[in-house]
Amino acid sequence: MHLARVRDLISQRALSFLEKQEHGLLIDGKWQPAEGGATFTTIDPSNEECVGTIASAGAVDVDRALRSAKAALDFGPWSRMRPVERQKLMLRLADLIEANADTLAQLESIDSGKSVAMARAVDIALSIDFFRYMAGWTTKIEGTTSEHSVPYALQAEMVHFTRREPVGVVAAIVPWNFPLLTAAWKLGPALAAGCTVVLKPAEQTPLTALFLGDLILEAGFPAGVVNIVTGDGMNTGARLVAHPLVNKVSFTGSTEVGKRIGHASVENMTRFTLELGGKSPVIVLDDCDPAKAGAGAASAIFFNQGQVCCAGSRLYVPKKDFDNVVGEIVQIAEAMKVGSGLDPVATINPLVTHEHMQRVMNYIDIGLSGGARLATGGERAASLGYFVQPTVLVDVDHDHRVVNEEIFGPVLVAMPYDDLDDVIAKANDSPYGLGASIWSNDLARVHQLIPKIQAGTVWVNCHSMLDPSMPFGGFKQSGIGRDMGKASLDAYLETKSVMMMLG
């Protein structure tokens, strides 16, 4: 492990964390190695160096973690805590995340490659706000009462009411693009509802989840309430979602894997929430200033190197403005500085792994071989590290693979249009429906268009903006259920009906 280059760029706590010989599994309130000592490594994508040796959980470890969560749910102090006590623990955790925000941002940057400034401003800040938002819901979970109308007992005296109860043990599986933030999206409502959790971070980016485990212990959560198992999807993840002790699976990741998880969950009738892939359209109307549209479209696709499920990867621009808008995007792309996420002036950072970089480069080749033309980019941006130039493809037919398949990198396909109804039809002609954005000052037209767009979120004159109170999720193959907002809390609760005969 080579830490000399970052020693002066990160906090002492981040350095001490990285200097650990091995990072274990958090099971029943204790850090411990995997059964048999299996490990894997995590890599800094900016320089391809190892930055951590991580325990790899197998079947025995997953089973122990789930049994710990089940015991905490049924018998431990967590099962007897009042809502206000859960609230206090969650607020304490949010305070600890805030106190260690710089350390978390640095670890996120080193592990995933993303900008440390962006991680601090987006990933960590939203995680803090979301834990505080969900903590407020702990004391607001309520049932209902109703007058009875049982037709064969109309003269009886009866009381009807409903209770909202935790769904149970939750398997929370998070992706590598926003590791800490997505963990917060799953832990927040689960803990507010009174559930217990086994969290599995992506094997490519486990560090912030493991550091969060330290903060959870420091906050004083009882043993077994949050367990953390690390490992790959085929072994650790698959064993987790198929286990009979799991009452709910919450997964964020690709549509392909999400379908497999859905099938596995149904076998046990396990509840599940899936936030999956996207191919989000960016629709510019003819009244929008080309410079504003270009800057917005560039931000929508190049944010986090395009490794965003709702990235604005399909751009539709009126034909009269097409060259000007694309020209603005090209100018922005070519001015972006390539560099490590710890470099404060770098604006395009590495992709997460060599495998993923190759996948993105392959899609660029597919586009070019199918007749697309490069407006800019299209090459690997450095010989060391997993950097890809910000890329814009034009002259692309709507039925081309690069228009219809999720690339998950800094690759934009831009297409001109003449007819707005036609472009709305094309925007909806996708298996995905996660997000979309409209760029216009004509809000009357915008309001008319919003109901026509098949997407879980429609942004207007912005893209990928998130608020803890606003539900996030997709239509069609972009998922089932919602993260964030009160809607996320409902997914971690069961409704129990009670009918009581009096006398």
Secondary structure, DSSP 8 states (H G I E B T S, - for coil): ---TTTTTTS-HHHHHHHT-S-B-EEETTEEE--GGG-EEEEEETTTTEEEEEEE---HHHHHHHHHHHHHHHHTSGGGG--HHHHHHHHHHHHHHHHHTHHHHHHHHHHHH---HHHIIIIIIHHHHHHHHHHHHHGGG----EE----TT-TTS-EEEEEEEEE--EEEEE--SSSHHHHHHHHHHHHHHHT-EEEEE--TTS-HHHHHHHHHHHHHT--TTSEEE----IIIIIHHHHH-TT-SEEEEES-HHHHHHHHHHHHHTT-EEEEE----EEEEE-TTS-HHHHHHHHHHHHHGGGG--TT-EEEEEEEGGGHHHHHHHHHHHHHH--B--TT-TT--B---S-HHHHHHHHHHHHHHHHTT-EEEE--SBS-SSSS-B--EEEES--TTSHHHHS---SSEEEEEEES-HHHHHHHHH-SSEESEEEEE-S-HHHHHHHGGGS--SEEEES-SS---TTS-B--EETTEES-BSHHHHHHTTEEEEEEEEE--
